Amino acid sequence: MDAVINSRATAALHNLFIGDALAMPVHWYYRVSDIDEAFPNGIKTFEAPPTFHPSSIMSLHSTSGGGRKGASGQNQISIVGDVILKGKAQYWDRPNVHYHQGMRAGDNTLNAHCALTLIEVMNAAGGHYDRDGFLRAYIQLMMADDSAHPDTYAESYHRGFFANLAKGSPPDQCAAVTHDTPSIGGLVTIAPLVIAERLRGTSLADTRQLCREHLALTHPDAFLAEVCDAYVQLIDGLLFRQDDTQVQELLLNAARGISRRDLTKLVEGRRAEREVIGNVLSPACYISDAWPAVLYLACKHQQDPLQALQVNAEVGGDNVHRGSVLGVLLGLIQGEAAGGLFDQLTKQASISPAIEQLVNPDAGL
């Protein structure tokens, strides 16, 4: 059973990075016709982002803090360019610039790099969570003079955090609240924390509390914290289950009391995925619809992780962060990474040993 659990944990974390990179070229496309036009054969493997992004509103986003331009209480200095994303501010004032312009096929976006940063910090701490160590490493990742990641875009929560840091707030009090604080991107770094702590014997209750504390560093929102609890519970249930008969029920249970949608009816219905995620559920980042969308795709395609991640990419919206969370669940269900794509990640040589050390409680001892 230990070997099965190890394979599930490894696949889950491999898929976190696969789901992110697979969706990257059509991240925040909000018309599926635009996806089909840019990629007429679909998103079947890693692709570089197109130069032109038909739905991009990056030029409307604030470069001095979280949220959109003109929001009150923002710094006069430019956070984007001066504090983070150094050398990349020029891309933010142009219409239709891709959020991940210049990235290569198989590159990971910023939040996935934050997940890798957390993995590396936990490895240095014997596989346990180190809040202050993570904050130091996160700040170093984001403020490096020579870019430590390939991304051009930073979500609102990153910009708000570093706006508060620039004002002199202590790192553990820099979390900013904007209209999109309760978003699926807040869950991207949760799975490594859950998996590592539970494999090392930390109780589920204590692990859940650590995840809440970690989430609050960047995403202080009560409802998102409830979803995080459900995500932690689901990861634990899928990781340690004795057989596959529980999978569907575990997925459906993770929406109960949280989602206003009847997930069972959506899964059993005959609507196309692009109708469900697009008309019934919003493809946007907001956790109220993003969480049931993840569970819906996991239920529908639990036997084919690659297909699930391809469908997730092709419905658009915040498919990158949805894909990371979905990938974790699919890896836990199937115990293998999606479609052999892991070796094609550009940072595979760094990601693979970090994951291997994290999922092996005896590594480095």
Buried (B, 14 or more C-beta within 10 A) or exposed (E): EEEEBBBBBBBBBBBBBBBBBBBBBBBBBBEBEBBBEBBEEEBBBBBBBBEEBBBBEBBEBBBBBBBEBEBEEBBEBBBBBBBBBBEBBEBBEEEBBBBBBBBBBBBBBBBBBBBBBBBBBBBBEEBBBBBEBBBEBBBEBBBEEEBEBBBBBBBBBBBBBBBBBBEEBEBEEBBBBBEBBBBBBBBBBBBBBBBBBBBBEBEBEEBBBBBBBBBBBBBBBEEBBBBBBBBBBBBBBBBBBEEEEEBBEBBBBBBEEBBEBBBEEBBEEEEEBBEBBBEBBBBBBBBBBBBBBBBBBBBBBBEBBBBBBBBBBBBBBBBBBBBBBBBBBBBBBBBBBBBEBBEBBBBBEEBBEBBBBBBBBEEEE
